[in-house]
């Protein structure tokens, strides 16, 4: 199934197949740089996928040779030209990062080529990140005279650790895929077919119990934030698994020595 993009926007494409939703940032002529309209649309797309019973996992990727060059600087004079507009724009950024981070569905980033700025922020908000050997990573805000939203910086610190986060933010230097792997930002560098490998991981996730995965994602987030509200939500999600149909199915499948068929209820 393909979810049609808004013809007036340029461009986020969504495809859903076998429980796996793929969101493609589709502006290859601009190295998949995100416009303000795209930042605004992304939370709604993720909310729709999360609400759909047919989606079990999300893949976030870019069209063509690159993942995402970040925000489209060409429109900054219009949409980010003064402090008031910049604050509004930053709010759209933060909402997009939060949508990825807080989605109850696991989000896997498939990264090729450039992964800079807001693109790096999107990837950092994902649960898992895999990349090709040619991938390059940068947080170039210091070269633009801008600052990252605190929540986005938290994702970066959680993904690479505080020292590498400082280096990236202060220097605006680039990391290659090997360095990003050593820093812990990447789970794997894939020399072969990236889409096939990411698809394999997403399919494995999609076969498992959705309520269990939701509870695990919430628990991990609670550990990272240390926020009492996040811990309470994780506990609530965990409690719901105990009386779920899927828990009964998991036990039955174990006894009967067959693969479980989970329904997310």
C-alpha positions as CSV (number, residue, x, y, z in Angstrom):
1,X,0.0,0.0,0.0
2,X,1.3,3.5,-0.8
3,X,0.1,6.6,1.0
4,X,0.0,9.4,-1.5
5,X,2.1,12.5,-0.7
6,X,0.4,15.9,-0.6
7,X,0.9,17.1,-4.2
8,X,1.7,20.6,-2.9
9,X,4.6,19.5,-0.8
10,X,8.0,18.4,-1.8
11,X,8.2,15.5,-0.7
12,X,7.7,12.7,1.8
13,X,6.7,9.4,0.4
14,X,5.2,6.6,2.4
15,X,4.8,2.9,1.5
16,X,3.4,0.2,3.7
17,X,4.0,-3.5,2.9
18,X,3.9,-6.6,5.1
19,X,3.6,-4.5,8.3
20,X,6.6,-2.4,7.5
21,X,6.1,1.3,6.7
22,X,8.9,3.1,4.7
23,X,9.1,6.9,4.9
24,X,11.3,8.2,2.1
25,X,12.6,11.8,2.2
26,X,12.3,12.4,-1.6
27,X,14.1,15.5,-2.7
28,X,17.2,14.0,-4.3
29,X,18.0,17.1,-6.3
30,X,18.4,19.0,-3.0
31,X,20.2,16.0,-1.2
32,X,16.8,15.4,0.5
33,X,17.0,18.6,2.5
34,X,13.8,19.2,4.5
35,X,11.5,22.1,3.9
36,X,9.5,23.7,6.6
37,X,6.4,22.1,5.1
38,X,8.0,18.7,5.4
39,X,9.0,19.2,9.0
40,X,5.3,20.1,9.7
41,X,4.0,17.0,7.9
42,X,6.3,14.4,9.4
43,X,4.5,14.1,12.8
44,X,1.2,13.6,11.2
45,X,2.6,10.8,9.0
46,X,4.1,9.0,11.9
47,X,0.9,9.4,14.0
48,X,-1.1,7.9,11.1
49,X,1.2,5.0,10.9
50,X,1.2,4.4,14.6
51,X,-2.6,4.4,14.7
52,X,-2.8,1.9,11.9
53,X,-3.1,-1.7,12.9
54,X,-1.2,-2.7,9.7
55,X,2.1,-1.1,10.7
56,X,4.5,-2.9,13.0
57,X,7.8,-1.0,12.2
58,X,9.0,2.1,10.3
59,X,12.0,2.5,8.1
60,X,13.2,6.1,7.5
61,X,15.4,6.6,4.5
62,X,16.3,9.1,1.8
63,X,15.8,8.9,-2.0
64,X,18.8,8.4,-4.2
65,X,22.4,8.8,-3.0
66,X,21.8,10.6,0.3
67,X,19.8,10.3,3.5
68,X,19.1,14.0,4.3
69,X,21.2,17.2,4.2
70,X,19.1,18.7,7.0
71,X,17.0,21.8,6.8
72,X,16.8,23.5,3.4
73,X,18.9,26.6,3.9
74,X,17.7,28.1,0.6
75,X,14.4,28.9,2.3
76,X,15.8,30.3,5.5
77,X,15.5,34.0,4.6
78,X,11.8,33.5,4.2
79,X,10.9,31.0,7.0
80,X,13.8,31.5,9.5
81,X,14.9,35.1,8.7
82,X,14.3,36.6,12.2
83,X,14.1,35.4,15.8
84,X,10.3,35.0,15.8
85,X,10.3,32.9,12.7
86,X,13.3,31.0,13.9
87,X,11.5,30.0,17.0
88,X,8.5,28.8,15.1
89,X,10.7,26.8,12.7
90,X,12.6,25.3,15.7
91,X,9.2,24.2,17.1
92,X,8.5,22.3,13.9
93,X,11.9,20.7,14.1
94,X,11.4,19.6,17.7
95,X,7.9,18.2,16.9
96,X,9.4,16.1,14.0
97,X,12.2,14.8,16.1
98,X,9.7,14.0,19.0
99,X,7.4,12.2,16.6
100,X,10.2,9.8,15.6
101,X,11.6,9.4,19.1
102,X,8.2,8.9,20.8
103,X,6.5,6.7,18.1
104,X,5.4,3.5,19.7
105,X,6.6,1.7,16.6
106,X,10.3,1.1,16.3
107,X,12.0,3.3,13.7
108,X,15.0,2.1,11.8
109,X,17.2,4.6,9.8
110,X,18.7,3.4,6.5
111,X,21.4,5.9,5.8
112,X,23.4,6.5,2.6
113,X,25.6,9.5,1.7
114,X,25.0,12.8,3.5
115,X,23.4,12.8,7.0
116,X,23.8,16.3,8.2
117,X,22.2,18.8,10.5
118,X,18.5,18.1,10.8
119,X,19.0,14.8,9.0
120,X,21.5,13.8,11.7
121,X,18.9,14.8,14.2
122,X,16.2,12.6,12.6
123,X,18.6,9.7,12.5
124,X,19.6,10.3,16.1
125,X,15.9,10.1,17.1
126,X,15.5,6.7,15.5
127,X,15.8,3.5,17.4
128,X,18.3,1.8,15.2
129,X,20.7,3.1,12.5
130,X,22.4,1.3,9.7
131,X,24.5,2.9,7.0
132,X,26.5,2.3,3.9
133,X,30.3,2.8,4.0
134,X,30.0,6.1,2.1
135,X,27.8,7.7,4.7
136,X,29.0,11.0,6.2
137,X,27.7,12.6,9.4
138,X,27.9,16.2,10.6
139,X,26.2,18.7,13.0
140,X,27.0,22.0,11.2
141,X,25.0,24.4,13.3
142,X,28.1,26.3,14.4
143,X,28.9,27.2,10.8
144,X,25.5,28.8,10.5
145,X,25.3,30.6,13.8
146,X,22.4,28.5,15.0
147,X,21.7,26.2,18.0
148,X,20.1,22.8,18.2
149,X,16.9,22.3,20.2
150,X,17.6,20.8,23.6
151,X,15.5,17.7,22.8
152,X,17.4,17.1,19.6
153,X,20.7,17.5,21.4
154,X,19.6,14.9,23.9
155,X,19.0,12.4,21.1
156,X,22.5,13.1,19.8
157,X,24.1,12.8,23.3
158,X,22.2,9.5,23.8
159,X,23.3,8.2,20.4
160,X,27.1,9.1,20.4
161,X,27.9,10.0,24.0
162,X,28.6,13.5,25.4
163,X,32.2,13.7,24.2
164,X,31.5,13.0,20.6
165,X,28.4,15.2,20.8
166,X,30.6,18.1,22.0
167,X,33.1,17.5,19.2
168,X,30.4,17.4,16.5
169,X,28.6,20.5,17.9
170,X,31.7,22.6,18.5
171,X,33.7,21.7,15.4
172,X,31.0,21.0,12.8
173,X,33.4,18.4,11.6
174,X,32.4,15.3,9.6
175,X,32.4,11.7,10.7
176,X,32.7,8.9,8.2
177,X,30.7,5.7,8.7
178,X,33.6,3.9,10.4
179,X,33.9,6.6,13.0
180,X,30.1,6.8,13.5
181,X,30.2,3.0,14.1
182,X,32.9,3.3,16.7
183,X,31.0,6.1,18.4
184,X,28.0,3.9,18.7
185,X,25.8,6.0,16.4
186,X,25.5,3.2,13.9
187,X,24.6,-0.4,14.7
188,X,26.0,-1.6,11.5
189,X,27.9,-0.5,8.4
190,X,26.5,-2.5,5.5
191,X,28.8,-3.1,2.5
192,X,26.2,-5.0,0.6
193,X,22.5,-4.3,0.1
194,X,21.4,-1.8,2.7
195,X,17.7,-2.0,1.9
196,X,17.8,-5.8,2.2
197,X,19.5,-5.7,5.6
198,X,17.3,-3.0,7.0
199,X,14.3,-4.8,5.6
200,X,15.4,-8.0,7.3
201,X,15.7,-6.3,10.7
202,X,12.3,-4.6,10.3
203,X,10.7,-7.9,9.3
204,X,12.0,-9.6,12.4
205,X,10.6,-6.8,14.5
206,X,7.3,-6.9,12.7
207,X,6.9,-10.6,13.5
208,X,7.3,-10.1,17.2
209,X,4.6,-9.0,19.7
210,X,3.8,-5.3,19.2
211,X,2.7,-4.6,22.8
212,X,6.0,-6.1,24.1
213,X,8.0,-3.9,21.7
214,X,6.0,-0.9,22.7
215,X,6.7,-1.6,26.4
216,X,10.4,-2.2,25.7
217,X,10.7,1.1,23.7
218,X,9.0,3.0,26.5
219,X,11.3,1.4,29.1
220,X,14.4,2.2,27.2
221,X,13.2,5.8,26.8
222,X,12.5,6.0,30.5
223,X,16.1,4.9,31.3
224,X,17.5,7.5,29.0
225,X,15.4,10.4,30.3
226,X,15.1,9.5,33.9
227,X,11.8,11.2,33.9
228,X,9.2,9.9,36.4
229,X,6.4,10.3,33.8
230,X,8.3,8.2,31.3
231,X,8.9,5.5,33.9
232,X,5.2,5.5,34.8
233,X,4.2,5.1,31.1
234,X,6.6,2.3,30.6
235,X,5.2,0.5,33.6
236,X,1.6,1.0,32.3
237,X,2.6,-0.4,28.9
238,X,4.3,-3.4,30.6
239,X,1.3,-4.1,32.7
240,X,-0.9,-4.3,29.6
241,X,1.1,-7.1,28.2
242,X,0.2,-9.4,31.1
243,X,-3.5,-9.7,30.1
244,X,-3.0,-9.5,26.4
245,X,-4.1,-11.9,23.8
246,X,-0.6,-11.9,22.4
247,X,0.8,-13.1,25.8
248,X,-1.5,-16.1,25.7
249,X,-0.6,-16.7,22.1
250,X,3.1,-16.6,22.9
251,X,2.7,-19.2,25.6
252,X,0.5,-21.4,23.4
253,X,3.0,-21.2,20.5
254,X,5.9,-22.2,22.9
255,X,3.9,-25.2,24.1
256,X,2.9,-26.3,20.6
257,X,6.4,-25.7,19.2
258,X,5.2,-23.4,16.4
259,X,5.8,-19.8,15.4
260,X,3.5,-17.3,17.3
261,X,1.1,-15.2,15.3
262,X,0.8,-11.9,17.2
263,X,-2.1,-9.5,16.7
264,X,-1.1,-6.5,18.8
265,X,-4.0,-7.0,21.3
